[in-house]
Amino acid sequence: MMNELILQQQVNRRTPPAAAPPPKPQKAGAYTVLPQGQNNLMTQIKQQPAPVQRYYKKKEPELPVIHLPRSAPPPPIIDAPIKPLRQKQETSLDQESLPPRKPAGITRFTIIALGSIALFAFLALNWSQLMGAFKVSMLPGGVYHLEPGADLGIQENLANYAGLNPPAAEEEEEEIPLNMIETFAWEEYTVKKGDNISKIAANFSISMDAVIASNNISRATLLKVGEVLRIPNMDGIPYTVKPGDSLSKISKNMGVPLEVILDANDIQSDNILPKTALFIPGAKMRKDDLKLVLGELFIYPIRGRLTSPFGWRNDPISGVRRYHGAVDLAASTGTPVKAAMEGRISTVGLNSVYGKYIIITHNDGYQTMYAHLSATSVTQGSYVHQGTKIGEVGSTGYSTGPHLHFALYKNGRAINPLDFLKS
């Protein structure tokens, strides 16, 4: 059809129309009626072309062009892997189109700032202690000179050991008022009538440990009038160096600062020979040893009448002279019997000689025996405290009447209980 249209246009252009004017078209409603042969759609299109509407696109403003200098480096390309999320989250198109934000971190400037603040705080809090370790002096020419000052650590250690307040930094020049850092020395004292260890210790402002240990006193009640005692000029106890000992080891075992031992004994080195006699300021005796000397290690198991002492005696039944390695304390049947010292029940037995009896094992090789009991209230292997009821007085076994046979042993050898019982 397009070929016909083109051909017809070419014919119309080459052959002009006849001289007679063409008939006028007539309108019929919305359509135009042309003469015969011309009433078709293509003819109307050619003769009455539709008006052309032109749309002009709005011109956008041009953006200024920024020319970077040649020396500026190109922006860095970040090619960091992005970890996938465990659960996909719903985001808007605007959020998905934004580039990932770089996580905030601690910069070098932040680290330097925090370190500077911490250093300033440390110096502010410890300035007095730091400066206390130095002496500042002015040299000719206005030059400051620092010299090591007194060792406040040693002084504080000594002060704490003596129960004093540590010295202030501005008072490092002053000496600590401690008698224990003076050189140790002995003085003599003659026991007078009415004296006892407690009174003598109080007069010299030292402990009973110092008086007892310095004079090898085994029993406080055996102190005699006219006896000459050695009294130390400071509180503490003597110590004889053993093979393998060192001053550091002695200091640790005794709980006394090494500086105190060195000063009191005027020693310059940690090396010490065996059998060397030292004095350990502030040291104490073992509690059991002190109680033993003071007669407080063992208590009476019952309060009864002494019917048979320790040692040789005539047997009350046969009359034969025998060695009695215990004491007999008479009391009524059923009287409670108490443990003379804390320990572990090693034996609860019964035989023809001692009847019902109990043996308790204590520290340092001591043992006690309680015999002729009417009843026992402890079991073998149990642990009892001093004063705990363990049985009742009776007359079982080889006995003439109700009483308690009480024996005390040291490393298996019988010793007189009256020398150790608290009166």
C-alpha angles and dihedrals in degrees: 000000000000090000091055091049092051092046093050091050090052091049092048091052094049099042112051117215123264121276092250111093115249118253115264116252120245125220120232111185112301094344131072116233112217128193117278113292093025102065099104137108097250091054091052091049092052095044098038109030115189116255112263115236115207123204118203116209113229109249113236119222114260117245118230115256115236115210113205117213115256092240094059111102118233116261113271119260112229110210102172119151114248116221112231116244118246091227123030112236125210111245133174123250090255092056093047091050093054117093116249113272116241110242115249115249141176108280126211090252091056092051092050092048094050092047091051092051092049092048092049091050092049092050092047093051097043101033094110093050093045093049091043089069091061139055116218118211134172117238124201110284095038095282117148117225126199122208128181110262132204117314100252091186092065092043092049090049091052092045093051091049090052093046094247130130115265114259118262120247093245091053100056090118092066122084121240109253095236122139089196093071091057120097111278118248139169130231130186130241129185116218113242132199111284093023123133133172094263093052094046092049092050092050091056095039093240134115126266086244089066094051095044098043094043092055101034092238110181098181125027094206091059093070108128133205111255094026113138115228131194111233120194119224090231136036116268143078134269121251132194115216114242129206109281093024125130130182090249091054092046090049092053095045094046095041092233123131114254091232090060093054092046094049096044094051096036092237123158100189139047090230111102132172124233117263091028111146113231134175116223109206115222095007121136137211121253110274094238092049091051092047090049093055093044091048093245099111094087129031128203109273089214137003102242144133117280106239101165126025130210116278138030118359143150112267107252093221107033098024090225115140109250139166111256108204095190144036127258118221115191119219139146121279113273095029107148115253116211132202109261090211137004116271147114125294104244100172138020105180150152130215140152096261105042098022110203109003142167130208121199123195116214136182125288095028097300123142132178129203128204115191143177090038122168092209141004126215103186135072130227113270096023122126120234133190126227109282096022115141110249103167148327134271116261144147103246121145124010098355141132096207145338111312142122121255103209120187132178124202132191114198089338096311121113114240131183108274091203089069091061106031118104108244 
